[in-house]
Every structure is written in C-alpha cells, then in structure tokens.
C-alpha cells in the first residue's frame, strides 16, 4: 500500500495559494500509480475559496474536469452573474502559483517543501494582479443576487484586503 503525505498549506501564505489544475494532474498521477491513501496538511483559509472542495472532489475521482468543478463552485458561491469574476480572480492566483512563482528566487526545486515563513514570494506579485483582483472581486460583489451570495463575497473581500495589505507591506 502506498500513501501520500502532502503540504497543501494555505493559511500561512499571504496571497491566495491555489493550483487547481496542477492538483488534478498530480492526484491523477497518484491514482494511476497505486497511491491509495492521502493525508494533507491543508489548513486552508477563506481566501482560497474552492481549494479544499476541489481537492475533496478530485480525491474521490481524479478524472473529473477541474474547470467544470470550479464552475459549479463559483456559481453556487456567488451566483451565475458573479461567477465569471470569481473565476478571473482565482485564475490570476492560479497563474501566480503555477507559472510566475516558478521563475522567482523564492521557488526551490531541491527541497522537501517550500518555506512559508519566507514571504519574499509576495514581492514578486505584479501590481496588475492586485489591481485586477480588486476589480474582479468588486464586480463579483456588485453582481450577487441573494443575501447569502453577497455575504460570501464580502467575506472573500475581507480576506483579500488582508492579502493586499501583506503584499504591499512586503515591497
């Protein structure tokens, strides 16, 4: 029997740490290579939105379409009109963790895990990501219909304000 121990930390990072498509790829690889047990130090926070839900869905069946799962989550979370703006917000941060970070000095390939106590990665966040994230979340909020949807997006915006402050302080 093979088990997998993962570091899916999110709480300790000062930007939304999401990698939905990479998550699918490595969980699918694990499934195809007889990994049968999974444990993760996930410790998510509200700002990571669908990350834990996507992980749970993919652990159940790693052959699922990540984009379809995300669409379900965004629509249920904020409504059909706001969903594209949540998608754009999380696409921004997925791009950061799946592409941008790989080019940074913070990213190391010869280590067991990446040091979340070293927040220098926040210095590499483009100002455009901050501006776009503000715009995406505010637009999503303006397009919510129900009180529940509005409250959810407002909570996400509260977490975004913490992220944004941390990003600015790091520079």
N, C-alpha and C positions, 0 to 999 in steps of 0.2 A: 504494500500500500504506500502511495506517495501522497504527502501533504504539502501544502504551500503556505508559507508564512509571508504576509505582505505588509508593506508600510504605506497605507493609503491616507496617511495623516492629512488633515486639512485645518484643524483648529489652530495649529501652531504657525500657520503661514499667514502672511499679511496681504496676500492677494488671493482671489478665488482659485483654488488648486483643483482643476478639473482636467480630465483627459479621457473622455468617454470612448473615443474610437480606439485609442491605444489599449484601454481597459478591455474592450471587446476582443482585440487581437490577442492579447496575452492570456485571457481566460479561455478563449477558444483553443489556443495552442496547448494550454494546460489540459483541457478536456481531451484533446486528441492524443496527448501523451500520458494518459492514465493518471493525472492528478485527480484524486478523489476527495481530498479534504482541504479545506481552505480556512485560514484564520487571518484576519486583518486587524491591524491597529488603525482603525478608521478615524475615530474621533472627529467627526465632521462638525461643521457649524452651519448656521442658516445660510450663510453666503455661498455655499457650494451647491445650493439648490438640489438638483436631481442626482447628484453623485451617488449617494448611498442607495437610492432607489434603483438607479441604473445597475449598480453593482449587484444588488439582490436579484434583479431580473436576469442579468447575464449569468450569474452563478446557477440559477435554475435552468437556464437554457442559453448557452453562449452563441448559438446560431441565430439569435434574434437580430433584427435590424435596429441598430442603435438610433438612427435618425427617426424611425417610427416610434421607438420608445420615448425619445426626447420630445417628439411632437405631442404625444399623449400627455406627458408630464406638463409641458408648457401650457397646453390648452386647459387641462384640469386646474392648474395652479392659478392662472391669470385670465383665462378666457380666450376665445378664438382671435379676437382683435388684438389683444396684447401679446399673444404668444410669439409672433414673429420678432418682436423687440426683445423678449427674453432670450429667444434663440440667438439673436445677434449679440447680445451681451455675453452669453456663455460661449459662443463661437470665438469671441475675442479672447477670452481667457483660456479656452482650449488651445487656441493657436499659440498663445504665450507659452503654455506648458509643453505643447507637443513640438513646437518649432523654435520659437525665439530663445527659450531657455537653453537649448542645446548648443547655442553659439556663445553663451555667456561664460565668463570666468568662474561663476558660481558652480556650474554643472561639472561634475566629476564622473569619469567612467570607471575609475579604478577604486571603487569603494562599495561597501555593502549597502549603504544608504546615504542620502543627501542630508546634510546638516540643516535642519530647520532653524537652528539657533543662529545661523549665519544669514542675515536678512539682506545681504548685498544684492540678491536677485531683484529686489524691489527697485534698485537703482536703474535697472535695465528696462523698466516698464516705460514704453513710449508715452509721451504726453497725450498723443492722439487716443490711446487706449482709455485714458482717464476721461477725456472729453466725450468720447463715444459712449462709454459706459454710463456717464451721467445722462446723456441724451436718450439712450436706449431705455434706461430704467424709468426716466420721467415720462417718456412716451408710453411705455407699458402701463404705468400708473394711470395716465390720462385715458386709456382705453379699457380699463377694467369696467365691468358692469355691476357685479354684485359687491356687497359689503365684504364678504369673505375674500374675494379676489383682491379688492383694494387693500384690505388688511395684510394679506400675504405679501403683496408687492411692497407695501410700506415697510414691512419687516425686512425685506430684502434690501431696500434702500437704506435702512438704518445700518445694516452690516456693511453695505457699500461705502457709507460715509466713514466707517472705521477703517476700511481698507484704504480709501482715498487719503485719509489723514496719514496713515502709516507710509504710503507711497511717497507722499510729499515730504514727510519728515526724513525719509531715507536719502533724499537727494541733496 
